[in-house]
Amino acid sequence: MKKILLLSLALILSVSATAQEKINEGILIAKQTMSSDNEQMNSQLKAMGDTTAKTYFKGVKSRSETSSPMTGDMVIIMDAADKQMLMMMDSPGMGKKYVLQSFEPSAEDLKNVVVTKGTETKTVLGYLCQQYMISMKQNGQVVKMEMFTTDKISAVSQNTTAMGDKVEGFPLYFVMKMNQMGANIEVTSEIIEIKKETVSDDKVSLTPAAGYTKMEGM
């Protein structure tokens, strides 16, 4: 019995140690769910279903891929060293378009962001995450977020760029609340799988893919 207990303890410690190691290259799989207190809006959101996003990361570069029948395919590639972001959209209405721009927020932008480091923690896939409470104004609307981040993942997140360096780490879980067209909307996103594997340089290149044209006015 003593040997079994010791073995179980060793396995638990082994899993804990593996989960807490720093990962500089790999793939993250996120599940995103949207809901609303407005019945009509909630029906539309349910019809869309949950969204799965895949993020490839290599050092300070990352590539996020999402796909939806209504909005089409979207790829966001970010380079934290150069503070540059490439967004490629393939939508039914617009076709294949791209935007390449800086994602570094201005001093004026940061005035609209209030970040409070919380007192809570949350464990996601074995990673202990720090709580942050965020309130920000976007297009006259107030967006509130509760975010749990880890410093063990080197990936860059487009969900934290507007906060500058006020939020440390990569969010493995967050809840965002906002109001759209008079309806309250809640978006929940959680990383459900972390894969430690090699990512090619082409995957995180800021060069637009063939067939994409620059969006006018951007």
Secondary structure, 3 states (H helix, E strand, C coil): CHHHHHHHHHHHHHHHHHHCCCECEEEEEEEEEEEECCHHHHHHHHHHCCEEEEEEEECCEEEEEEEECCCEEEEEEEECCCCEEEEEEEECCCEEEEEEEECCCCHHHHHCEEEEEEEEEEEECCEEEEEEEEEEEECCEEEEEEEEEECCECCCCCCCHHHCCCCCCEEEEEEEEEEECCEEEEEEEEEEEEECCCCCHHHHCCCCCCCCEECCCC
